[in-house]
């Protein structure tokens, strides 16, 4: 009986997915978003139908909202340069004119139509690889930050052509990951995010539905945040958390370039209590765990100093 009820509940849930509006949850915002060094975030999305959006369903709106939530006060621009049915050869022909004059990030997601063309013996996978290499090189030449996206699987149910295309898609995605590694750029595994959840995340055998587009947006969002943390943070010192602290607390700081960092904990009389760091760190965001069980309850000052900058914040230690 329990199994029947569970099966009925699952069927009811799946049947409602197509009729119930999907509401996006606010993203989890990292501390690094408070230390982003620029006034705006500009994202150019480039590709074929998944980028263009089908039946009014696109990932760009979700992506823009994610950044607006986590980066308040920043201007967020997400542009859509997707054209359905295009191969990477057609994409390459318009890529430079698209990205010329742009700034920030360019997200490249195309290759599904190449997979079909390869299955139909119209092109070779080497052409896809060459096209993507050239697009990445063009983006880098314009000082953009390119991010490659892997392409999603197709629903293979009762469709031999889609089954064959999925075999090619695995090969193309391996090529994209190799290009990203060779050129030392980032990639986002869209294929892994969507997986084979064709009932829950796809509106047809090829394209994501609203829930699928939401997943894609989160995936791009996470990758861009990783890049911001690694390359685009201003130097700064974060408020410790938790604050007040009982057992331990975490102090975060960021560097716009590698540098020597000294972080010192003082009491309110100005006496040094502990030296928390005195070494070189690479650019990006870092955290230090500070045990507080041996500290007298009260208010403390912690200061971060580099050869050219100094930052100071207060923290509170509570008794146990």
HELIX and SHEET records of a PDB file:
HELIX    1   1 UNK A    2  UNK A   17  1                                  16    
HELIX    2   2 UNK A   31  UNK A   35  5                                   5    
HELIX    3   3 UNK A   49  UNK A   52  1                                   4    
HELIX    4   4 UNK A   60  UNK A   70  1                                  11    
HELIX    5   5 UNK A   88  UNK A   99  1                                  12    
HELIX    6   6 UNK A  112  UNK A  119  1                                   8    
HELIX    7   7 UNK A  125  UNK A  141  1                                  17    
HELIX    8   8 UNK A  160  UNK A  183  1                                  24    
HELIX    9   9 UNK A  190  UNK A  194  1                                   5    
HELIX   10  10 UNK A  198  UNK A  201  1                                   4    
HELIX   11  11 UNK A  210  UNK A  231  1                                  22    
SHEET    1   A 5 UNK A  75  UNK A  82  0                                        
SHEET    2   A 5 UNK A  40  UNK A  47  1                                        
SHEET    3   A 5 UNK A 105  UNK A 109  1                                        
SHEET    4   A 5 UNK A 145  UNK A 149  1                                        
SHEET    5   A 5 UNK A 186  UNK A 188  1                                        
SHEET    1   B 3 UNK A 236  UNK A 237  0                                        
SHEET    2   B 3 UNK A 248  UNK A 255 -1                                        
SHEET    3   B 3 UNK A 284  UNK A 291 -1                                        
SHEET    1   C 4 UNK A 272  UNK A 281  0                                        
SHEET    2   C 4 UNK A 259  UNK A 267 -1                                        
SHEET    3   C 4 UNK A 298  UNK A 305 -1                                        
SHEET    4   C 4 UNK A 310  UNK A 317 -1                                        
END                                                                             
